[in-house]
Amino acid sequence: MRLVVNLSVVCAMSLHVIGLGEILWDVFPDGPRFGGAPANAACSVAELAGDAAQVMMVSGLGNDPLGDDALAALRSHGVATAGVQRNRWPTGRVDVTLDVAGMASYRFAEDSAWDHLEWTPALHDEAHRCDAVCFGTLSQRSETSRDTVRRFVTAVRGAHPDALRVLDINLRPPYDDNAVILESLPLANVLKLNDEELPRICQLCEISPEPTIALAVLAERYQLRAIALTRSADGALLRCGSDTSDLPSTSVTVVDTVGAGDAYTAAMLLGLLAGHNTATINAHAIAVAAHACSVAGGTMSFPEELRIR
């Protein structure tokens, strides 16, 4: 499914999209692959949108070979790296294991470069020209990065109240602090979560776990422009305002699910920026996520029919 965007409008608006948070290497049994949820989303936005959006990553990398490789990976997908800080801590990594269905589990290295992302005047300037930012809960596991993430998102909200502030609930035990989740929700105006995360959020917010009711309550409580629930093979439920789209997944041969949710987030973000209706956004995002499941790793290129041109 092709998502058609009025490129003259997009270019005139000079859309500027930021991925904010962790950059790391997913270390699979057969070797490392570039990743991190906001980095995956940034790469997918850049691959899908091409010249229709300027995409930048804001994170921390070590002064090590993995850091050099990460910069090269971002640039290969068309993501600008001026917002990436190099520091003395090691570049992030996570050991990934896959079950027989291709579902991933993760073990994160401690005290990585992205934990030490610092607030700077340059980040203030980037926040003030930002049209959309993707951030998550994992990147807030340290006090330093948590402060920077929140200052950035708050600056975006102050400069451009209509800019998209997309929160990806990314629960990775033991870095799934309830306070971080509850303090992050009011910062967002777009929320993305999956069917494993929904019960946890409903418990924390003391609301019904029935998906349609939960999304409606969360949208109203936090004044969300959009809220998406991804459900792996069962597709996704997307609510924008009072409009809801509930669609099944596209059938593909699953290689692994790493980055599929991030690809959905990227496509949803672009659909919202383009002003498309809820069903169109959801259908395109599901197709993009399905393609992500059909290839290995968290970043990928996309076939022409899925790109925004």
FENNORBEL-V136022 format. One record per pair of residues at least 12 apart in sequence whose ideal C-beta (glycine too) atoms are under 6 Angstrom apart, sorted by the first residue. I is the first residue (numbers start at 0). J is the second residue. If there is no record, write none. Layout:
BEGIN
((I;J) (I;J))
END
This chain:
BEGIN
((0;282) (0;283) (0;286) (1;304) (2;283) (2;307) (4;51) (4;273) (4;307) (6;51) (9;51) (14;52) (14;130) (15;53) (15;128) (15;129) (15;130) (16;44) (16;52) (16;54) (16;131) (17;55) (17;57) (17;129) (17;132) (18;37) (18;38) (18;40) (18;41) (18;56) (18;133) (19;37) (19;57) (19;132) (19;134) (19;148) (19;151) (20;37) (20;134) (20;135) (20;138) (21;35) (21;91) (21;113) (21;137) (21;138) (22;35) (22;38) (22;58) (22;60) (22;69) (22;113) (23;35) (23;91) (23;92) (23;93) (24;65) (24;92) (25;93) (25;95) (26;92) (26;94) (27;95) (32;296) (33;72) (33;298) (34;297) (36;135) (36;167) (36;169) (36;261) (37;133) (38;56) (39;258) (39;261) (39;297) (39;298) (40;133) (40;261) (40;264) (40;265) (41;54) (41;56) (41;78) (42;76) (42;78) (42;298) (43;262) (43;265) (44;265) (45;76) (45;77) (45;78) (46;76) (46;300) (46;301) (47;301) (47;306) (47;307) (48;269) (48;307) (51;307) (54;78) (55;79) (55;82) (56;73) (56;78) (56;82) (56;83) (57;82) (58;83) (58;113) (59;84) (59;86) (59;112) (59;113) (59;115) (59;116) (60;83) (60;85) (60;90) (60;112) (61;88) (61;89) (61;90) (61;112) (62;85) (63;90) (65;90) (66;90) (76;298) (82;125) (86;112) (86;115) (88;112) (88;115) (90;112) (91;111) (91;113) (92;108) (93;105) (93;107) (94;106) (97;255) (101;253) (101;255) (101;256) (102;256) (103;257) (105;171) (114;141) (114;144) (115;143) (116;144) (116;147) (118;147) (118;150) (122;151) (123;154) (126;151) (126;154) (126;155) (127;158) (129;155) (129;162) (130;162) (131;163) (131;268) (132;155) (132;164) (133;165) (134;148) (134;152) (135;167) (135;169) (136;169) (136;179) (136;180) (136;183) (137;169) (137;171) (137;174) (139;179) (140;174) (152;164) (152;186) (163;189) (164;187) (164;188) (165;189) (165;268) (166;183) (166;187) (166;190) (167;191) (167;264) (168;192) (168;196) (170;196) (177;203) (184;221) (188;223) (188;224) (189;224) (189;225) (190;223) (190;226) (191;227) (191;264) (193;229) (193;260) (194;230) (201;213) (210;228) (210;236) (214;226) (214;238) (218;238) (225;239) (225;271) (226;238) (227;267) (229;260) (229;263) (232;248) (234;246) (234;247) (234;248) (234;285) (235;281) (235;285) (237;277) (237;281) (239;277) (242;277) (244;277) (244;278) (244;281) (246;281) (246;282) (246;285) (248;285) (248;289) (249;285) (249;286) (249;289) (251;289) (251;292) (251;293) (253;292) (254;293) (254;294) (254;295) (255;295) (256;292) (257;297) (258;291) (258;297) (259;288) (259;291) (259;292) (262;287) (262;288) (262;291) (263;284) (263;288) (266;283) (266;284) (266;287) (267;280) (267;284) (269;307) (287;305))
END
